[in-house]
Amino acid sequence: MDKRTIIAVLLITLLFIAYTMLFRKPKQQEKDVVQKEEEVVEKQEMEKVKEKVEEKVKEKIVELPTAKPDAEKIITVRTNLYEAKFSTAGATLKSMQLLEYPGKEGKPVELIPEGSSPLSLVLFEMENKLNLGEFPTVCEKDSINLNAGLKDSLVFYYTKNNVPFLKKVFVFVPNSYVIGLHLESLNKTPYSIKLAFDSGLASTEKDERDEMAYTSFVTMLGDHFQRMNLKNVKEEKSSIEGTVNWAGVTSKYFLFFILSEDNVIKKVSQWKIEKKRIGFSVSTKEMEKGSFSLYFGPIDYYKLKEMGKGLERSVYFGWKWIAPISRVIFFTFIGIHKVIPNYGVVIIVFSTIMMVVFFPLTMRSHSSMRRMQRLQPKMEELRKRYKDDSQRMNKEIMKLYSQHKVNPVGGCLPLLFQMPVFFALYAVLRSTIELRRAPFMLWIQDLSMKDPYFILPILMGVAMFIQQKFTVTDPRQKAMMYFMPIFLVFIFTRLPSGIVLYWLVYNLLSILQQYIIRRGEKEETVKKTEEV
């Protein structure tokens, strides 16, 4: 190989090496830079995905309070109207005392029977069932006092493996017997929930037997109100399905009800407890959240009316045909009581009003009895003439009545019209919260209860006897004149002293009325005699 050839090969080799160094290396660097950029982008995307996952996880996890759900804790809530005690075992209610109403021993009325834990929950998911009656819950607060005048709440968490899955919130408002209840599924699982008031209302009156007569289950199905007395409720559970607006139980003077704020109740069940109380439960549609109103308080017509939903219909005014008259009497009592603060005096005023209302009937009755009195000689003559033919005698006597336009039952008209008023007044005095333990004077300290010393019934019997001395004209009715007052005294010893007071005053006013009428008739007779 010559010298030129060798030099050419060396130059080509050097050019190849220089080309490789100058042009191939930047491409590799560019490739490395691109690769690094791709890694950064991928890392950023992974971090974004991780953040999204963490957010999803945070949505499902609720931070628990510091308290542990091991031991049962009793939490006291006090407002100006009631004192309630809740347990962390199932987030249930242990006690509900109404501070404005005295109970059997002078202490505030207790609405929850001893040893009971109402307001428990049962969850239903598909075919699974979870009873939370004694399930451990967590609640941070130890007590609540609403004297400050602001609303407050208790928040209970139902936990499993230290992870909460359900939240139960009770909301308390000053000057109200209504407690808000909010339920929320924390794992976003929709549940059908059964809320049970399985204790019934405790007895609050001295006469438990009498109180049981007023114990009832009440509910509003759409626009239809339904009431079931204790004797009509079965011991085994019976259910009603449909649009249940609210459901509750009553004692003589007090009421508990559950009202759905978002119409989620689909079924209500009721049953008898120990033959003297009524328990019930409401079941909801599947839901993640639900809100309810709970009422523990008096059967106060005006408070319930203000709340709407037909709740005032839980006030018992007697039989259907008596209820309209009872309402008139009730509203009259309330109106008079705004001016006269003593219900005993209110009854006396009401009795006087009734005397004025029935005065036209009383005058017709008196006129009828006077005409009957004038016919007595002729009637005696007919009885002697047809003493062996009773059918003919009755026919002739009726003919005599017709000729002289006398109604033989005319004297009974005032009493007949008084009877509905009497029954309506009985319903008002026996079951309205306004007249519970309403005092009059002296020994009458509760107009809704019987006279403890029977003084009013005896006075009423004496007044009735004197009244009948004025009105009875038929000699054959004299035995009845003695018997009826004695019989009614025994009946009235068992009735509320308010009713006896009403009847006593009415009889006294009737005696005064008869005296004035008789005196007027005598003066008229004297004038006619003087004219002759």
C-alpha positions in Angstrom: 0.0 0.0 0.0 1.5 3.4 -1.0 1.8 6.4 1.3 -1.2 8.2 -0.1 -3.6 5.4 0.5 -2.5 5.1 4.1 -3.1 8.8 4.7 -6.6 8.6 3.1 -7.6 5.7 5.4 -6.4 7.6 8.4 -8.3 10.7 7.4 -11.6 8.7 6.9 -11.1 7.1 10.3 -10.6 10.4 12.0 -13.6 11.9 10.2 -15.8 8.9 11.3 -14.7 9.3 14.9 -15.2 13.1 14.8 -18.7 12.7 13.3 -19.6 10.2 16.0 -18.5 12.4 18.8 -20.0 15.7 17.4 -23.4 14.5 16.0 -24.4 11.1 17.7 -24.0 12.2 21.4 -26.5 15.1 21.3 -29.2 12.8 20.1 -28.6 10.4 22.9 -28.7 13.4 25.4 -32.0 14.4 23.8 -33.4 11.0 24.2 -32.3 10.9 27.9 -33.9 14.3 28.5 -37.2 13.2 26.9 -37.1 10.0 28.9 -36.7 12.1 32.1 -39.5 14.4 31.1 -41.8 11.4 30.6 -40.9 10.0 34.0 -41.7 13.4 35.7 -45.1 13.6 33.9 -45.9 10.0 34.9 -44.9 10.8 38.5 -47.1 13.9 38.6 -50.1 11.9 37.2 -49.5 9.2 39.8 -49.5 11.8 42.6 -52.8 13.3 41.2 -54.4 9.8 41.2 -53.1 9.2 44.7 -54.6 12.5 45.9 -58.0 11.6 44.4 -57.9 8.2 46.1 -57.0 9.8 49.4 -59.9 12.3 49.0 -62.3 9.3 48.3 -61.0 7.6 51.4 -61.4 10.8 53.5 -65.0 11.0 52.3 -65.7 7.6 53.8 -63.7 8.0 57.0 -65.1 10.2 59.8 -62.7 11.2 62.5 -63.9 9.8 65.8 -64.2 11.8 69.0 -61.5 11.0 71.6 -64.0 9.1 73.8 -64.0 5.3 73.6 -67.2 3.2 73.3 -66.3 0.8 76.0 -68.3 1.8 79.1 -71.9 3.1 79.2 -72.1 6.8 79.8 -75.3 8.6 80.9 -75.7 12.1 79.5 -78.1 14.6 81.0 -79.8 17.3 79.0 -81.7 20.0 80.9 -83.9 22.8 79.4 -86.4 25.1 81.1 -89.2 22.5 80.3 -87.6 19.0 80.8 -84.7 17.0 82.0 -83.7 14.1 79.8 -81.1 11.4 80.2 -79.5 9.5 77.3 -77.3 6.4 77.3 -74.3 5.7 75.0 -75.5 2.1 75.0 -77.5 2.2 71.8 -77.9 6.1 72.0 -81.2 5.4 73.8 -83.3 7.4 76.2 -83.3 6.5 79.9 -85.5 9.2 81.5 -87.7 12.2 80.5 -89.0 14.4 83.3 -91.3 17.3 82.6 -90.4 20.0 85.0 -93.6 22.1 84.9 -95.9 19.1 85.9 -95.7 17.5 89.3 -96.0 13.7 89.5 -97.2 11.2 92.1 -94.8 12.1 94.9 -94.4 15.8 94.1 -91.5 15.2 91.8 -91.6 16.1 88.1 -93.6 13.8 85.9 -91.5 10.9 84.5 -92.6 9.7 81.1 -90.2 6.7 80.7 -90.9 3.5 82.7 -88.1 2.5 85.0 -85.5 0.2 83.4 -86.6 1.0 79.8 -84.5 2.3 76.9 -86.7 3.5 74.1 -85.6 5.2 70.8 -83.4 2.2 69.8 -82.7 1.5 66.1 -82.6 -1.6 63.9 -80.9 -1.4 60.4 -82.1 -3.4 57.4 -79.9 -3.8 54.3 -81.2 -6.3 51.8 -81.7 -9.5 53.9 -79.3 -8.4 56.6 -80.5 -7.1 60.0 -78.5 -5.3 62.6 -80.1 -4.5 66.0 -78.5 -1.4 67.6 -80.5 -1.4 70.8 -77.4 -1.9 73.0 -74.7 -1.2 70.4 -71.8 0.8 71.8 -71.7 4.4 70.6 -69.4 7.4 71.1 -70.5 10.8 72.3 -68.1 13.6 73.4 -70.5 15.5 75.6 -71.3 14.7 79.3 -74.2 17.1 79.7 -76.1 20.0 78.1 -77.8 22.9 79.9 -79.9 25.2 77.7 -80.3 28.0 80.2 -78.3 30.2 77.9 -81.2 30.1 75.5 -79.3 28.6 72.5 -80.1 25.3 70.9 -77.6 22.4 71.2 -77.2 18.8 70.1 -75.9 15.4 71.1 -74.0 13.5 68.4 -73.7 9.7 68.8 -71.5 7.6 66.5 -72.2 3.8 66.0 -68.8 2.2 65.5 -67.5 -1.1 64.3 -63.8 -1.9 64.5 -63.4 1.7 65.6 -64.8 2.9 62.3 -68.2 4.8 62.5 -70.9 3.7 60.1 -74.0 5.6 61.4 -74.5 9.0 63.0 -77.5 9.8 65.3 -78.1 13.4 66.3 -80.6 14.7 68.9 -81.2 18.5 68.6 -82.6 20.4 71.6 -84.3 23.8 71.5 -85.3 26.0 74.5 -89.0 26.5 75.3 -90.0 23.5 73.2 -91.0 19.9 73.9 -89.9 18.9 70.4 -86.5 17.2 70.0 -85.0 16.9 66.5 -83.6 13.5 65.4 -81.3 13.2 62.4 -79.9 9.9 61.2 -77.1 9.6 58.6 -75.3 6.6 57.1 -71.6 7.4 57.1 -70.6 4.6 54.7 -73.0 5.9 52.0 -75.0 2.7 52.3 -78.8 3.2 52.2 -80.6 1.5 55.1 -84.2 0.8 56.0 -84.4 1.9 59.6 -86.8 0.8 62.4 -87.1 3.4 65.2 -88.8 1.9 68.3 -90.6 3.4 71.3 -90.8 0.0 73.0 -91.3 1.3 76.5 -94.7 3.0 76.3 -95.5 6.0 78.5 -95.2 5.6 82.2 -98.2 6.1 84.5 -98.2 9.7 85.9 -101.5 9.8 87.9 -102.4 8.4 91.3 -105.4 6.4 89.9 -103.6 4.1 87.4 -106.8 2.2 86.6 -108.6 5.4 85.5 -105.5 6.5 83.6 -105.5 3.3 81.5 -108.9 4.2 80.1 -107.2 7.1 78.3 -104.1 5.2 77.1 -104.2 5.0 73.3 -102.3 4.7 70.1 -102.7 7.5 67.7 -101.5 8.0 64.1 -102.2 10.1 61.0 -102.3 8.1 57.8 -102.4 10.6 55.0 -105.5 12.7 55.9 -107.0 9.9 58.1 -106.7 10.1 61.8 -106.9 6.9 63.8 -107.1 6.2 67.5 -106.9 2.8 69.2 -107.7 2.5 72.9 -105.6 0.2 75.1 -108.3 -2.5 75.1 -108.3 -2.7 71.3 -104.5 -3.0 71.0 -103.3 -6.6 70.8 -100.4 -8.0 72.7 -98.8 -9.3 69.5 -97.5 -6.7 67.0 -99.9 -5.5 64.4 -98.8 -3.2 61.5 -100.3 -0.5 59.4 -98.6 0.3 56.0 -99.0 3.4 53.9 -98.2 7.1 54.1 -97.6 7.6 57.8 -97.2 11.3 58.7 -96.8 10.6 62.4 -97.5 8.1 65.1 -97.6 8.2 68.8 -99.0 7.1 72.2 -101.0 9.0 74.8 -101.6 8.6 78.5 -104.4 10.6 80.2 -102.6 14.0 79.9 -99.3 13.3 78.1 -98.2 12.4 74.6 -95.2 11.1 72.7 -95.1 11.0 68.9 -92.6 10.5 66.0 -93.1 12.8 63.0 -91.2 12.3 59.8 -89.9 15.6 58.3 -89.4 14.1 54.8 -92.2 11.5 54.6 -89.9 8.4 54.8 -92.1 6.3 57.2 -93.7 3.4 55.3 -95.0 1.3 58.2 -96.0 1.6 61.9 -96.5 -1.3 64.3 -98.1 -1.3 67.7 -98.5 -3.7 70.6 -99.6 -4.0 74.2 -97.0 -4.0 77.0 -97.8 -5.7 80.4 -101.6 -5.0 79.7 -101.2 -1.4 80.7 -99.0 0.4 78.2 -98.7 0.6 74.4 -95.4 0.4 72.5 -94.9 1.2 68.8 -92.2 1.4 66.1 -91.9 3.1 62.7 -90.1 1.7 59.7 -88.6 3.8 56.9 -87.9 3.5 53.3 -84.3 2.9 52.3 -82.4 6.1 52.9 -78.9 7.5 53.6 -80.3 10.4 55.7 -83.5 11.0 57.6 -85.0 13.7 59.9 -87.7 13.3 62.5 -89.4 15.4 65.2 -89.9 13.7 68.6 -92.4 15.2 71.1 -92.4 14.5 74.8 -95.0 16.7 76.5 -98.6 17.6 77.5 -101.6 17.0 75.3 -101.9 20.8 74.8 -104.4 21.6 72.1 -102.9 25.0 71.2 -99.3 23.8 71.1 -100.2 20.8 68.9 -102.5 22.9 66.7 -99.6 25.3 66.1 -97.4 22.5 65.0 -99.9 21.5 62.3 -100.1 18.0 60.7 -103.4 17.4 62.5 -101.6 16.7 65.8 -104.3 18.5 67.8 -106.6 15.6 67.0 -104.8 13.6 69.6 -106.7 15.6 72.2 -109.6 13.4 73.4 -112.9 15.3 73.5 -115.2 12.3 74.1 -117.4 10.4 71.7 -117.8 11.7 68.1 -121.3 13.2 68.7 -120.1 14.8 72.0 -116.7 16.1 70.7 -118.1 19.3 69.0 -119.9 20.3 72.3 -116.8 19.5 74.2 -114.7 21.8 72.0 -117.2 24.7 72.5 -117.0 24.2 76.3 -113.2 23.9 76.2 -112.8 27.1 74.2 -115.3 28.9 76.5 -113.3 27.7 79.6 -110.0 29.0 78.1 -111.6 32.3 77.2 -113.1 32.9 80.7 -109.9 31.7 82.3 -107.9 34.5 80.6 -110.0 36.9 82.8 -110.7 34.7 85.8 -107.6 32.7 86.8 -109.5 30.2 89.0 -111.1 27.3 87.1 -113.6 26.7 90.0 -114.9 30.2 89.5 -114.8 29.6 85.7 -117.2 26.6 86.2 -119.5 28.7 88.3 -119.6 31.4 85.5 -120.1 28.7 82.9 -123.0 27.2 84.9 -124.7 30.6 85.1 -124.3 31.0 81.3 -125.9 27.6 80.8 -128.8 28.7 83.0 -129.3 31.7 80.8 -129.1 29.7 77.6 -131.6 27.1 78.8 -133.9 29.7 80.3 -136.5 29.6 77.4 -136.7 25.8 77.7 -137.0 26.1 81.5 -140.0 28.5 81.1 -141.7 26.2 78.7 -141.1 23.3 81.0 -142.5 25.3 84.0 -145.6 26.3 81.9 -146.1 22.6 80.9 -145.9 21.5 84.5 -148.4 24.1 85.6 -150.9 23.0 83.0 -150.3 19.5 84.1 -151.0 20.5 87.7 -154.3 22.1 86.7 -155.3 18.8 84.9 -154.6 16.7 88.0 -158.2 16.6 89.2 -159.5 15.5 85.8 -156.8 12.9 85.4 -157.7 11.5 88.8 -161.3 11.3 87.8 -160.3 9.4 84.6 -158.2 7.0 86.6 -161.0 6.2 89.0 -163.5 5.8 86.1 -161.3 3.5 84.0 -159.4 1.8 86.8 -160.3 -1.7 85.4 -159.5 -0.8 81.8 -155.9 0.6 81.7 -155.9 0.8 77.9 -159.0 3.0 77.8 -157.7 5.1 80.7 -154.4 5.8 78.9 -156.3 6.7 75.7 -158.5 9.2 77.6 -155.6 10.8 79.4 -153.8 11.3 76.1 -157.0 12.8 74.7 -157.1 15.2 77.7 -153.5 16.2 77.0 -154.3 16.9 73.4 -157.4 19.0 74.2 -155.5 21.2 76.6 -152.2 21.3 74.5 -150.1 19.8 77.3 -146.9 17.9 76.6 -146.4 15.2 79.2 -142.6 15.1 78.7 -142.3 18.9 78.5 -141.0 19.1 82.0 -138.0 16.9 81.0 -136.8 19.0 78.1 -134.2 21.1 80.1 -132.8 17.9 81.5 -132.7 16.2 78.1 -130.8 19.1 76.6 -128.5 19.3 79.6 -127.3 15.7 79.2 -125.0 16.3 76.2 -123.5 19.3 78.0 -123.0 17.1 81.0 -121.1 14.4 79.1 -119.1 17.0 77.2 -118.2 18.8 80.4 -117.1 15.4 81.8 -114.7 14.8 78.9 -113.2 18.3 79.2 -112.7 18.0 83.0 -111.3 14.5 82.8 -108.7 14.7 80.0 -107.6 18.3 79.3 -104.2 19.3 80.6 -105.3 22.7 81.6 -107.6 21.3 84.3 -105.1 18.7 85.6 -104.7 19.5 89.3 -106.5 22.8 88.9 -107.5 24.0 92.4 -110.7 25.7 93.5 -110.7 26.6 97.2 -110.5 25.1 100.7 -110.5 21.3 100.4 -111.0 21.2 96.5 -107.5 21.2 95.2 -108.0 19.2 92.0 -111.2 19.8 90.0 -110.4 16.9 87.7 -110.6 14.4 90.7 -113.5 13.4 93.0 -114.2 15.3 96.2 -112.1 13.6 98.9 -114.7 14.3 101.6 -117.9 14.0 99.5 -119.1 17.4 100.7 -120.0 18.7 97.2 -122.1 15.6 96.3 -124.1 15.8 99.5 -124.7 19.5 99.0 -125.8 18.8 95.4 -128.2 16.1 96.7 -129.8 18.5 99.1 -130.1 21.2 96.4 -131.7 18.7 94.0 -134.2 17.6 96.7 -135.3 21.2 97.3 -135.6 21.8 93.5 -137.8 18.8 93.1 -140.1 20.1 95.9 -140.7 23.1 93.6 -141.3 21.1 90.4 -142.9 17.7 91.3 -146.7 18.1 91.2 -147.9 14.5 90.8 -148.3 12.9 94.2 -147.3 9.5 92.8 -143.9 10.9 92.0 -143.1 11.8 95.6 -141.2 8.6 96.1 -139.0 9.4 93.1 -138.4 12.9 94.6 -136.7 11.2 97.6 -135.0 8.4 95.7 -133.3 10.4 92.9 -131.3 12.8 95.0 -129.9 9.9 97.2 -129.2 7.8 94.1 -127.3 10.7 92.4 -125.3 11.5 95.5 -123.8 8.0 95.2 -123.1 8.4 91.5 -121.6 11.9 91.9 -119.2 10.8 94.7 -117.1 9.1 91.9 -117.2 12.0 89.4 -114.7 14.9 89.2 -115.5 17.6 91.7 -115.6 20.1 88.8 -118.7 18.4 87.4 -120.3 18.2 90.9 -119.7 21.9 91.4 -121.3 22.6 88.0 -124.4 20.6 88.9 -124.6 22.0 92.4 -124.5 25.6 91.1 -127.0 24.8 88.3 -129.5 23.3 90.9 -129.1 26.4 93.2 -129.8 28.7 90.3 -132.8 26.6 89.3 -134.2 26.9 92.9 -133.7 30.7 92.7 -135.4 30.7 89.3 -138.3 28.7 90.4 -138.7 30.9 93.5 -138.8 34.1 91.3 -141.3 32.4 88.9 -143.6 31.3 91.7 -143.4 34.7 93.3 -144.4 36.3 90.1 -147.3 34.0 89.6 -148.6 34.7 93.1 -148.4 38.4 92.6 -150.3 38.0 89.3 -153.0 35.9 91.0 -153.4 38.5 93.8 -153.8 41.3 91.2 -156.5 39.3 89.3 -158.3 38.6 92.6 -158.2 42.3 93.6 -159.6 43.3 90.1 -162.5 40.9 90.6 
